[in-house]
Amino acid sequence: MSNGINNNGKSGNLLWKLLRKHVSAVQMAGFSLASLVGLVIVLLALQFYIDIKPVFASDDSFMRQDYLVLTKTVSSIGSLLGSNAEFSDAELDELSRQPWVRKVGRFTTPQYRIYGSLTFGNRALRTYLFYESVPDEFIDELPADWGFDPVHGKVPVIVSRDYLALYNFGFAATRNMPRVSEGMIGMIPVQLTLSGNGRSETVEGRIVGFSNRLNTIIVPEEFMQWSNERFGAGERRQPSRLIVEVSRPGDKAITEYVAAHGYEIAGDKADSGKASYLLRLMTGVIVAVGTIISLLAFFVLLLSISLLMQKNSRKLQDLLMLGYTPAAVSAPYVKMVVAANAAVLVAACVAMLVCRSLYLPVVSSLGVAGGSVAVSIIVAIVIIGAITAGSVYAIRRRVATLWHN
């Protein structure tokens, strides 16, 4: 034979018959089983996280705790003595330097009196109001028409969804007032009478959105700055409330820092953040375990192929001397590896889908529809592709070494 040997089907079958003598079915089964277990663990953990991701990402979810609202602890003695409840610049700088802090935003308060009225047909709701402003990046649902232009005059307002629920099921029910939906409330006129600095002026407002993150009434920072300059004393005040975006919700360092500095976290966000952090940590640990098993399976495969080729080294050298190319000689082993990995890929995807069908009804009962399986399947293809590529490279390198020798 010569280097021009035709690598047709008959030649390939002949090579396989010559080389398959030392193929261990037990070793291949062991690799396939280990690889299958590792890949299923990785895919199942990843898909479970994708399916419950809305629980983490949704702004009205109890798991969404990337933001904390901080205040200083107010004691009865401190309030009588007039202790400072505002954050100083030094305290803000120290907080910003913490490793778990991404961004810090200030709540800006008005320096004047506000009297508001909402008109429901021939009925009206009038009361003194209080609103705040925060940087736009901390608002969870920013409306398209957010902002303020003194020439235009209309003030967009964002209200906590809790406030709407309190009105509908508390105040409206006892005062025989109409109940309103989120869509209807945007059509209700809001009049804001601002008084201070020897001036009084009424501006028109409109409720343009609702927030689950901020339990307050929010107006644009441009309006707050304009109104404070016009109706306030014009003095710069330190914030008494801060909104902090954290990188590690539930981190023990957060609670330790807050307690050491006499701060408070609004609501139960600290406990919810711990639950979110633990779930993400558990998902990461499971994925890591599956990845380690997959890597061990890969090394088992390499070891098996290496031993197999070592046993057939004499035959491989004879075939190379007869004129078979290294690619032709390595082809039976490559086909064997590709077939085994393809079977593992299909079996792992099927097993993942079966397991997903078992837990998905429980997840759906929490109001989560589940995510797409496309990402998990792509990850499976990438993992098996990497294992296959590494195995093929090792096989061809081994054959090339025999060829050069």
Beta strands, then each sheet from edge to edge (+ up, - down):
strand 1: 67-72
strand 2: 101-106
strand 3: 113-120
strand 4: 123-128
strand 5: 155-160
strand 6: 190-196
strand 7: 199-211
strand 8: 217-218
strand 9: 241-246
strand 10: 263-265
sheet 1: 2+ 9- 1+ 10-
sheet 2: 4+ 3- 6+ 7- 5- 8+
end
